[in-house]
């Protein structure tokens, strides 16, 4: 699914940022747990990095190209 509409991109960007922030909270909570699941923690961190990359790609698409 390739979204081209800037409005849809903005909406998707907002959703990804919320998910990224929620993952940050989940990672923090899991990291402080006494009996933490290292595998789950690693998976959450990996997903958070994927979201960060997706957010950066969408933000770059929303910035208009400028001729130098």
Legacy VTK file of the C-alpha trace (Angstrom):
# vtk DataFile Version 3.0
C-alpha trace
ASCII
DATASET POLYDATA
POINTS 68 float
0.000 0.000 0.000
1.621 3.199 -1.205
-0.025 6.300 0.285
0.500 9.455 -1.766
-2.028 11.923 -0.329
-0.357 14.332 2.134
-3.414 14.195 4.399
-3.250 10.421 4.587
0.498 10.571 5.156
-0.004 13.026 8.009
-2.611 10.761 9.574
-0.342 7.717 9.219
2.550 9.707 10.676
0.474 10.621 13.724
-0.504 6.969 14.236
3.103 5.810 13.988
4.243 8.456 16.463
1.608 7.314 18.962
2.684 3.689 18.545
6.346 4.724 18.932
5.554 6.605 22.139
3.517 3.662 23.473
6.394 1.288 22.727
8.739 3.611 24.577
6.504 3.356 27.654
6.225 -0.433 27.311
10.000 -0.808 26.964
10.578 1.349 30.030
8.062 -0.661 32.049
9.489 -4.006 30.911
13.078 -2.895 31.543
12.221 -2.082 35.153
10.428 -5.379 35.785
12.130 -7.747 38.195
11.669 -10.812 35.999
11.928 -9.225 32.585
11.762 -11.081 29.315
14.931 -10.121 27.426
13.652 -11.564 24.148
10.437 -9.537 24.361
12.429 -6.438 25.282
14.661 -6.928 22.238
11.628 -7.373 19.973
10.016 -4.197 21.291
13.223 -2.235 20.760
13.522 -3.571 17.206
9.922 -2.593 16.448
10.567 0.856 17.908
13.544 1.310 15.559
11.417 0.200 12.599
8.800 2.776 13.544
11.473 5.458 13.872
12.674 4.683 10.341
9.117 4.704 8.975
8.437 8.045 10.680
11.587 9.536 9.165
10.624 8.294 5.674
7.129 9.777 5.922
8.422 13.072 7.274
10.868 13.318 4.364
8.031 12.649 1.911
5.954 15.425 3.470
8.743 17.986 3.051
8.465 19.526 -0.396
11.436 19.154 -2.716
13.361 22.401 -3.119
15.464 23.175 -6.145
18.972 24.195 -5.112
LINES 1 69
68 0 1 2 3 4 5 6 7 8 9 10 11 12 13 14 15 16 17 18 19 20 21 22 23 24 25 26 27 28 29 30 31 32 33 34 35 36 37 38 39 40 41 42 43 44 45 46 47 48 49 50 51 52 53 54 55 56 57 58 59 60 61 62 63 64 65 66 67
